[in-house]
Amino acid sequence: MCPKCKGELRLLRYHFICFGCGWAIDRRSPLAVQYRRSIAPPKKRRQHRRLYPPEYLIERLQQLARDLGRTPRTVDLTLPCHQTYLNTFGTYWEALRAAGMEPPRGRPGWGAKTRRGRIPKYWTEKRVLRGMRKLYGELGVVPNDRAYLVLKKGRLNLPPAMEIRRFGGNGGRGSVCWKLAWEKAGFAVPQRRSWATWSEEEDRFLLENAGRLTLKQIAVEMGRSWHACKRRCYDLAVWAREARGWYTGQRLAQELNVSLARIYGAIHSGRLRAERPPGRPYWQIDPASVEENRDWLTAPKKTHTSTPPRTTDWYQTNGVNTGDFTLRSTVGHA
């Protein structure tokens, strides 16, 4: 509407013009923008499609309150999520009132700030301990860290695995923190062989049988895992056979500290019994033949022959005494 003659304004390229009195205004001016908004049709608000009826949401809230023993919070919701309650009831407090529960007062779930500007920590030691006790009451045993990740999925009322490790101490670093956390909470943790220290008898057995038995045989005899025995052999700087009852040339050369050429020479000469599978780049050496020729394989290399070298002097070879000859000079003779 024209402010002068109250006539209708029409848009002509870049200006709004009143054809009654000739008044014009740029379409980018604030007055023109306000006029365009007033004559524009109202936009239709998109209606949210409800997947859950309000009765079902109220029933879920009441069931969650019975399981937790308190008024549920937004962090306790899994499915339906927090946004579903907001789309249905407007606010989460209205959803609690519709379920017959009083909303919590103040700011629940967060501790006091220890420093100005620092984000408050939600998973305090008290809440972590409460979540661990709740899970132990459901299972009856202490789960390992991998099984806990499966149990934690979709449950916001359980603390993260990293918070449990931090509860155990040492900054949450290392697998032993998981055990220390549950022991600190007062639960008996089943002893695992990976946490047990190596005794002197086990080290002695490992040193005596590292080159004679395979790692799998040693693991069965000691009651430990294959990887634990391999790691202990690495710590003790010894080699153990990982193959299926045979050596390779490279591994035997490293174990005996000899050259690979000597190993292959013993194979070709027949000292070591070995076979080469078709399509494989290595030899399968029999451990029994290695034990039989261990002294020969580890013997120092001979740098010279035991007999003196053969001379090339013709006189000495044929037994001629050179003292019987008189050397005469031919200088001055015709």
C-alpha positions in Angstrom: 0.0 0.0 0.0 1.3 3.4 -1.0 2.0 5.6 2.1 0.8 8.7 0.2 -2.3 7.8 -1.7 -3.0 4.4 -0.1 -2.9 2.8 -3.6 -1.5 -0.6 -4.6 2.2 -1.0 -5.2 3.5 -3.0 -8.0 7.0 -4.4 -8.6 8.7 -3.1 -11.7 12.1 -4.5 -12.1 14.1 -3.1 -9.1 11.4 -0.8 -7.6 8.0 -0.8 -6.1 5.9 1.9 -7.9 2.5 3.4 -7.2 0.8 4.0 -10.5 -1.7 6.4 -8.8 0.8 9.1 -7.5 4.1 7.9 -9.0 5.7 7.2 -5.6 8.6 4.6 -5.9 10.9 2.8 -3.5 13.9 0.4 -4.0 12.9 -3.2 -3.4 16.0 -3.8 -1.3 15.1 -1.1 1.3 13.8 -2.2 4.7 10.3 -0.7 4.0 10.1 -2.7 0.8 11.2 -5.9 2.5 8.6 -5.4 5.2 5.9 -4.8 2.5 6.9 -8.0 0.6 6.6 -10.1 3.8 3.2 -8.6 4.6 1.7 -9.6 1.2 3.4 -13.0 1.1 1.2 -16.0 1.9 1.9 -17.7 5.2 4.2 -20.8 5.1 2.8 -24.1 6.1 4.7 -25.7 9.0 5.8 -29.2 8.4 4.0 -31.6 10.7 6.1 -34.2 12.4 5.1 -37.7 11.7 4.7 -39.5 15.0 6.0 -43.1 15.1 5.1 -43.6 18.8 1.7 -42.8 20.3 1.7 -40.7 23.5 0.4 -43.7 25.5 3.3 -45.8 24.5 5.8 -43.1 25.5 4.2 -42.7 28.9 4.3 -46.4 29.5 8.0 -46.5 28.6 8.8 -43.7 31.0 7.0 -45.4 33.8 8.8 -48.7 33.1 12.2 -47.0 33.0 11.4 -45.3 36.3 10.6 -48.7 37.9 13.9 -50.2 36.6 16.0 -47.3 37.8 14.2 -46.6 41.1 14.1 -42.9 40.4 12.8 -40.3 38.0 14.5 -41.0 34.6 16.7 -38.3 33.0 17.4 -37.6 29.4 20.7 -39.4 29.5 18.8 -42.6 30.6 16.7 -42.7 27.4 17.6 -45.1 24.7 14.7 -45.7 22.4 12.5 -43.7 22.0 15.1 -41.0 22.3 14.9 -37.6 23.9 13.8 -35.8 20.7 10.8 -38.0 20.4 9.4 -36.8 23.7 10.1 -33.2 22.7 8.2 -33.6 19.5 5.2 -35.2 21.2 4.9 -33.3 24.5 6.8 -30.1 23.8 9.3 -30.4 26.7 10.7 -33.3 28.7 9.2 -32.0 31.9 5.7 -32.1 30.3 6.3 -35.8 29.4 7.3 -36.5 33.1 4.1 -34.8 34.3 2.0 -36.7 31.8 3.5 -40.0 33.3 2.6 -38.9 36.8 6.2 -38.0 37.9 7.6 -34.8 39.2 10.5 -33.3 37.3 13.8 -33.0 39.1 14.6 -29.7 40.7 17.8 -27.7 39.9 20.4 -29.3 37.6 20.5 -33.0 38.2 23.3 -35.3 37.1 26.2 -32.8 37.1 28.7 -32.1 39.8 29.9 -28.7 40.9 32.5 -26.9 38.8 35.9 -27.1 40.3 37.3 -24.3 38.3 35.8 -21.3 36.4 35.2 -22.2 32.8 35.8 -25.9 33.2 33.2 -28.4 31.8 31.7 -30.4 34.7 32.3 -34.1 34.8 29.3 -36.3 34.7 30.8 -39.7 35.4 32.1 -39.2 38.9 33.4 -42.1 41.0 30.1 -42.5 42.7 28.2 -42.9 39.5 30.8 -45.2 38.0 30.6 -47.4 41.1 26.8 -47.4 40.9 26.8 -48.5 37.3 29.3 -51.3 38.0 27.2 -52.6 40.9 24.1 -52.6 38.8 25.7 -54.6 36.0 27.2 -57.1 38.4 23.8 -57.6 40.0 22.4 -58.4 36.5 25.2 -60.8 35.4 26.5 -62.2 38.7 30.1 -62.3 37.3 32.7 -59.7 36.3 32.8 -59.3 32.5 36.0 -58.7 30.6 36.5 -55.4 28.7 35.4 -56.8 25.4 32.2 -58.3 26.7 31.5 -55.1 28.5 31.5 -53.1 25.2 28.8 -55.4 23.9 26.7 -55.0 27.0 27.2 -51.2 27.2 25.9 -50.7 23.6 22.6 -48.8 23.8 22.6 -48.4 27.6 23.4 -44.8 28.7 23.1 -45.7 32.4 26.3 -47.7 32.3 29.6 -45.9 32.5 32.0 -46.0 29.6 34.8 -48.6 29.7 37.5 -45.8 29.9 35.8 -44.4 33.0 36.0 -47.8 34.7 39.7 -48.0 33.9 40.3 -44.6 35.3 38.4 -45.7 38.4 41.0 -48.5 38.7 43.9 -46.0 38.7 47.1 -45.4 36.6 45.2 -43.0 34.4 43.2 -45.8 32.8 46.3 -47.1 30.9 46.9 -50.8 30.6 44.7 -53.9 30.8 45.4 -54.3 34.5 43.4 -51.2 35.3 40.2 -53.1 34.5 41.0 -55.7 37.1 42.0 -53.2 39.7 38.7 -51.2 39.1 36.5 -54.2 39.9 38.6 -55.2 42.8 38.4 -51.7 44.1 34.6 -51.9 43.8 34.6 -55.0 46.0 34.0 -57.8 43.5 36.1 -60.9 43.1 37.8 -61.0 39.7 38.6 -64.5 38.2 42.3 -64.9 37.8 43.5 -64.9 34.2 46.7 -66.4 33.0 47.6 -63.3 31.1 47.8 -61.4 34.3 49.9 -64.0 36.2 53.6 -63.3 36.4 56.2 -65.8 35.0 57.9 -67.9 37.7 61.5 -69.2 37.5 60.3 -72.8 36.9 58.3 -71.6 33.8 61.3 -69.6 32.5 63.6 -72.6 32.9 61.1 -74.9 31.1 60.8 -72.4 28.3 64.6 -72.1 27.9 65.1 -75.9 27.8 62.4 -76.6 25.3 62.3 -73.5 23.1 64.2 -75.1 20.3 63.0 -78.6 20.8 59.2 -78.2 21.0 56.9 -75.9 19.0 55.2 -72.9 20.6 51.9 -74.7 20.6 53.3 -77.7 22.4 55.0 -75.4 25.0 51.7 -73.5 25.5 49.8 -76.8 26.2 52.5 -78.0 28.6 52.5 -74.7 30.5 48.8 -73.9 30.4 49.4 -70.6 28.7 48.4 -69.1 25.4 50.5 -69.3 22.3 51.0 -65.5 22.1 52.1 -65.4 25.8 54.8 -68.0 25.2 55.9 -66.2 22.0 56.2 -62.9 23.9 58.1 -64.5 26.8 60.6 -66.0 24.3 61.1 -62.6 22.8 61.7 -61.1 26.3 64.3 -63.9 27.1 65.9 -63.5 23.6 65.5 -67.1 22.6 64.0 -68.7 19.5 61.2 -71.2 19.5 59.9 -73.2 16.6 56.6 -71.9 15.3 56.4 -74.3 12.3 54.7 -77.7 12.2 57.6 -79.8 13.4 60.3 -78.5 11.0 62.8 -75.7 10.6 63.2 -73.3 7.7 66.7 -72.4 6.5 66.4 -68.8 7.6 65.2 -69.7 11.1 67.8 -72.4 11.6 70.6 -70.0 10.5 69.4 -67.4 13.0 69.0 -69.9 15.8 72.5 -71.5 15.3 74.1 -68.1 14.4 75.6 -69.5 11.3 75.5 -68.5 7.6 72.6 -69.5 5.4 75.1 -70.8 2.9 76.3 -73.5 5.4 72.7 -74.6 6.0 72.0 -74.9 2.3 75.3 -76.7 1.7 74.5 -79.2 4.4 71.1 -79.8 2.7 72.6 -80.3 -0.7 75.4 -82.6 0.6 72.9 -84.8 2.4 73.8 -84.0 6.0 70.5 -82.4 6.8 67.3 -84.2 5.8 64.9 -81.7 4.2 62.3 -81.4 1.5 61.0 -78.5 -0.5 57.3 -78.4 -1.1 56.2 -77.6 -4.6 55.5 -73.9 -5.1 57.1 -72.9 -1.7 60.3 -70.8 -1.4 61.7 -72.5 1.7 63.0 -75.9 2.8 61.4 -78.0 5.5 64.3 -79.3 7.6 63.9 -82.3 10.0 64.8 -81.3 13.6 66.2 -84.7 14.3 68.9 -84.3 11.6 69.7 -80.9 13.1 70.4 -82.3 16.5 72.7 -85.0 14.9 74.8 -82.4 13.0 74.6 -79.5 15.5 78.3 -79.8 16.3 79.3 -79.8 12.6 77.0 -76.8 11.8 78.3 -74.7 14.7 82.0 -75.6 14.2 84.2 -72.6 13.3 85.1 -72.2 9.6 88.5 -73.6 8.5 90.6 -70.9 6.9 93.5 -73.1 5.7 94.3 -76.8 4.9 96.0 -79.0 7.4 98.8 -80.2 4.9 101.5 -77.8 3.6 100.8 -76.5 0.1 102.3 -78.3 -2.9 105.4 -76.5 -4.3 105.9 -75.6 -7.9 109.7 -75.9 -7.9 110.8 -78.4 -10.6 114.1 -79.2 -8.9 112.6 -79.9 -5.5 109.8 -81.9 -7.0 112.2 -84.2 -8.9 114.8 -84.5 -6.1 117.6 -82.6 -7.9 120.3 -81.1 -5.7 121.1 -77.6 -7.0 124.5 -77.6 -5.1 126.1 -79.7 -7.7 125.8 -77.0 -10.4 128.2 -74.1 -10.8 126.7 -71.0 -12.2 128.9 -69.6 -14.9 128.5 -66.2 -16.3 128.6 -65.9 -20.1 129.6 -62.3 -20.0 132.9 -61.6 -22.0 132.8 -64.9 -24.0 132.6 -64.9 -27.7 
